[in-house]
Amino acid sequence: MSDFVDRVTVHVKGGDGGNGSAGIRREKYKPLAGPNGGNGGKGGSVIFEADPNANSLLDFRFVPHRTAESGTMGLGDTKDGSQGADLILPVPVGTVVFEAKGAQGQPKHPGAVLADLRHAGDRFVAAAGGAGGLGNAALANKTRRAPGFALLGEPGEERDLILELKSIADVALVGFPSAGKSSLIAAMSAAKPKIADYPFTTLVPNLGVVQAGDMRYTIADVPGLIPGASQGKGLGLQFLRHIERTEIIAHVIDCATIDPDRDPLSDYYALEKELGEYANELELPLGAIPIPERPRVIILNKVDVLDAKELADFVRPDFEKLDLPVYEISTASHEGLKELNFALAKLVKQMRADIAQREETVEEERVVIKPLDDAATRRRNGRNADVAEFDIVREDDGHGNFWFTVTGTKPERWVMQTNFDNDEAVGYLADRLAKLGVEDALRKKGAHAGDEVRIGRGDRAVAFDWDPTIAAGAEMLDGAQLGSRGNDLRLQEDSGRSHRRTNTERRREYHEMMDARAAVRAAMQAEREAGHWADPSVDDDKHDEKSLFGRGESEEMQDSDSAE
């Protein structure tokens, strides 16, 4: 089995963000000194980096699932959690990253192009890490002084991607099987490809580095290219993509073939037809030279055979009439290889300068389509007033059941950050949605209290019955409005516990207490001198209902008793 792999499907996931902390600071003489929960750490990202030392995607075939490190939770004393480390994955230069399309459990096929790592050091963030949740210390402000909740960390981005390697070479060798492409690479470079005397010996592209004086360039062959390859016949379609990045196309023609239906000119036209059909399906980046416009070189191989030499001399004028440079070589005797080597080096130098100039002068133009949305769903910031914050769609299942789906970066992120086990956190989410304008937009869409509302789509969607007057958490403590969510009476300035007493205040309170005690003692002494407490058997107040003697008798009854 070959170790060369040029297309793989990978599953990448960024690290999850750490949750925020809802800690409370405690001090001497001040058991509730305010929130001090730290923020959660950010999750790491999965990054593809073009590495010239990598030459295959074999590692991703054996380990297709890659996950970055998650951030840690925030701690008390406003200590933030640690950030997760980024996972940097080296890929060969020339790797193209596609969005993977296809149903769950079914083979994936390439979708939109996400990145083209054409140069060494190019990077692409395949899966971004989730942001860490804010702690209650970061959520506190003048109107929300005691948040009893913190935000959850956001989950990292997760998706399937397809990596496809398109070889970066200066010269591409094309030709029928057994034309001598692998032998030519072995003769001109230090590469050791597999060579045999039967067709389709080469099952993977071979790369070789060639030195011509002080000039160095690379050559590659396209294995198994036959008529019909652009429609999937043979092995050509699988490897035709490896000529997309080459600057020069060299036709290696077997002049010693014994097939009566083949000749050098028919081989050339047959392969050019396949290249033309394949080029029509390509979407090259701006500045790249289309395949039909790239320079061609004709290499007549195996001229060490007598009949092949005669055939090469016979067809050479026909190729020269097409303004094509022709070189007669023999990979067995190395005849004509030196001349071919320096001719290719000169042509490669010219093409490199031409491509560099194209890349500098050509700029890619992008068409931006701006949808017409309700003004309530746009940013209030004038600088980004044309960017929609969210979108609301009324959906139904066809059986009379309907719901409203809210999508948008902010609402979906806020839902993921909310701890729905905490009523105050749920109320805080309602405040944020109302401030963003979601409630007003739902009313305009025809939503009523009790209708089902879904925020987000897929597995991360959250459904609930809409209640535009939801109130929960700390705002119930003092009857404050929703804008004061998170207030606590124990932290108010007029509470007496919100700050430590000064020495003057302590002395004043002490004297007030001592004066009150002195007043009580004086009142008790006056009552004692008046005889109220002299003899318990004396009824001082017969009108007292609690008296042991008077029993609450009236004055008439007391007078009749005295007359008797």
MOBELCOR-V378859 format. One record per residue. N is the residue number from 1. RES is the residue in one small letter. OMEGA is omega in whole degrees, 0 to 359 (999 if undefined). Layout:
BEGIN
N:RES:OMEGA
N:RES:OMEGA
END
This chain:
BEGIN
1:m:181
2:s:178
3:d:181
4:f:179
5:v:184
6:d:173
7:r:179
8:v:172
9:t:183
10:v:176
11:h:184
12:v:179
13:k:175
14:g:179
15:g:178
16:d:175
17:g:179
18:g:179
19:n:174
20:g:181
21:s:179
22:a:183
23:g:178
24:i:179
25:r:181
26:r:180
27:e:177
28:k:183
29:y:182
30:k:186
31:p:178
32:l:186
33:a:177
34:g:182
35:p:177
36:n:179
37:g:180
38:g:180
39:n:175
40:g:180
41:g:179
42:k:177
43:g:178
44:g:181
45:s:174
46:v:187
47:i:172
48:f:180
49:e:179
50:a:184
51:d:180
52:p:179
53:n:178
54:a:182
55:n:181
56:s:176
57:l:185
58:l:182
59:d:182
60:f:176
61:r:180
62:f:179
63:v:184
64:p:182
65:h:181
66:r:183
67:t:178
68:a:182
69:e:180
70:s:175
71:g:181
72:t:183
73:m:175
74:g:182
75:l:176
76:g:182
77:d:179
78:t:177
79:k:179
80:d:176
81:g:180
82:s:180
83:q:176
84:g:181
85:a:176
86:d:176
87:l:182
88:i:184
89:l:178
90:p:176
91:v:180
92:p:174
93:v:184
94:g:179
95:t:178
96:v:181
97:v:179
98:f:169
99:e:182
100:a:178
101:k:178
102:g:181
103:a:180
104:q:180
105:g:179
106:q:178
107:p:182
108:k:175
109:h:185
110:p:175
111:g:182
112:a:177
113:v:180
114:l:181
115:a:177
116:d:184
117:l:187
118:r:184
119:h:179
120:a:181
121:g:177
122:d:182
123:r:176
124:f:178
125:v:184
126:a:180
127:a:182
128:a:177
129:g:180
130:g:178
131:a:178
132:g:179
133:g:179
134:l:174
135:g:183
136:n:175
137:a:179
138:a:180
139:l:182
140:a:175
141:n:184
142:k:182
143:t:178
144:r:191
145:r:184
146:a:178
147:p:177
148:g:182
149:f:174
150:a:180
151:l:177
152:l:175
153:g:180
154:e:176
155:p:179
156:g:179
157:e:184
158:e:180
159:r:177
160:d:180
161:l:175
162:i:177
163:l:181
164:e:182
165:l:173
166:k:190
167:s:175
168:i:180
169:a:180
170:d:183
171:v:176
172:a:177
173:l:177
174:v:180
175:g:179
176:f:176
177:p:179
178:s:176
179:a:178
180:g:181
181:k:180
182:s:178
183:s:179
184:l:178
185:i:180
186:a:181
187:a:185
188:m:183
189:s:180
190:a:180
191:a:180
192:k:179
193:p:177
194:k:183
195:i:177
196:a:185
197:d:177
198:y:183
199:p:177
200:f:173
201:t:181
202:t:180
203:l:179
204:v:178
205:p:177
206:n:179
207:l:177
208:g:178
209:v:185
210:v:179
211:q:177
212:a:186
213:g:177
214:d:181
215:m:178
216:r:178
217:y:183
218:t:176
219:i:180
220:a:177
221:d:178
222:v:187
223:p:170
224:g:180
225:l:181
226:i:175
227:p:183
228:g:182
229:a:181
230:s:175
231:q:176
232:g:181
233:k:180
234:g:181
235:l:188
236:g:183
237:l:182
238:q:186
239:f:178
240:l:182
241:r:182
242:h:176
243:i:183
244:e:184
245:r:182
246:t:183
247:e:183
248:i:177
249:i:181
250:a:178
251:h:175
252:v:186
253:i:180
254:d:179
255:c:181
256:a:180
257:t:179
258:i:178
259:d:183
260:p:183
261:d:183
262:r:174
263:d:184
264:p:182
265:l:180
266:s:176
267:d:181
268:y:183
269:y:180
270:a:181
271:l:177
272:e:177
273:k:179
274:e:179
275:l:179
276:g:179
277:e:179
278:y:181
279:a:180
280:n:182
281:e:183
282:l:172
283:e:183
284:l:176
285:p:179
286:l:182
287:g:179
288:a:180
289:i:178
290:p:183
291:i:180
292:p:182
293:e:180
294:r:182
295:p:178
296:r:175
297:v:180
298:i:179
299:i:178
300:l:189
301:n:175
302:k:179
303:v:175
304:d:174
305:v:187
306:l:181
307:d:180
308:a:178
309:k:179
310:e:179
311:l:179
312:a:178
313:d:182
314:f:185
315:v:182
316:r:179
317:p:180
318:d:178
319:f:179
320:e:175
321:k:178
322:l:181
323:d:179
324:l:175
325:p:185
326:v:179
327:y:178
328:e:184
329:i:172
330:s:179
331:t:180
332:a:181
333:s:181
334:h:178
335:e:176
336:g:182
337:l:181
338:k:179
339:e:179
340:l:183
341:n:183
342:f:177
343:a:178
344:l:180
345:a:179
346:k:180
347:l:179
348:v:180
349:k:179
350:q:182
351:m:177
352:r:179
353:a:179
354:d:180
355:i:178
356:a:179
357:q:178
358:r:181
359:e:180
360:e:187
361:t:184
362:v:177
363:e:182
364:e:179
365:e:181
366:r:179
367:v:180
368:v:179
369:i:181
370:k:179
371:p:178
372:l:182
373:d:177
374:d:181
375:a:182
376:a:182
377:t:181
378:r:180
379:r:176
380:r:177
381:n:184
382:g:181
383:r:180
384:n:186
385:a:183
386:d:181
387:v:182
388:a:179
389:e:183
390:f:179
391:d:181
392:i:181
393:v:175
394:r:183
395:e:177
396:d:181
397:d:180
398:g:180
399:h:179
400:g:178
401:n:181
402:f:178
403:w:179
404:f:181
405:t:179
406:v:177
407:t:181
408:g:184
409:t:183
410:k:181
411:p:181
412:e:178
413:r:180
414:w:179
415:v:179
416:m:181
417:q:189
418:t:173
419:n:187
420:f:173
421:d:181
422:n:183
423:d:180
424:e:177
425:a:177
426:v:177
427:g:178
428:y:176
429:l:178
430:a:178
431:d:182
432:r:179
433:l:179
434:a:180
435:k:179
436:l:180
437:g:182
438:v:182
439:e:178
440:d:179
441:a:177
442:l:178
443:r:179
444:k:178
445:k:178
446:g:181
447:a:177
448:h:179
449:a:181
450:g:177
451:d:180
452:e:178
453:v:178
454:r:177
455:i:182
456:g:179
457:r:177
458:g:185
459:d:184
460:r:180
461:a:178
462:v:181
463:a:179
464:f:175
465:d:187
466:w:175
467:d:185
468:p:181
469:t:182
470:i:178
471:a:182
472:a:171
473:g:192
474:a:181
475:e:179
476:m:183
477:l:186
478:d:179
479:g:181
480:a:179
481:q:184
482:l:180
483:g:180
484:s:181
485:r:182
486:g:176
487:n:178
488:d:183
489:l:183
490:r:180
491:l:180
492:q:183
493:e:182
494:d:183
495:s:185
496:g:179
497:r:184
498:s:178
499:h:179
500:r:181
501:r:176
502:t:179
503:n:178
504:t:178
505:e:180
506:r:180
507:r:179
508:r:179
509:e:180
510:y:180
511:h:177
512:e:179
513:m:180
514:m:178
515:d:178
516:a:178
517:r:179
518:a:179
519:a:178
520:v:179
521:r:179
522:a:179
523:a:180
524:m:179
525:q:179
526:a:178
527:e:180
528:r:179
529:e:179
530:a:177
531:g:180
532:h:182
533:w:184
534:a:182
535:d:181
536:p:182
537:s:181
538:v:179
539:d:184
540:d:184
541:d:182
542:k:178
543:h:180
544:d:182
545:e:181
546:k:181
547:s:179
548:l:184
549:f:186
550:g:181
551:r:177
552:g:182
553:e:179
554:s:182
555:e:180
556:e:180
557:m:179
558:q:179
559:d:178
560:s:179
561:d:181
562:s:179
563:a:178
564:e:999
END
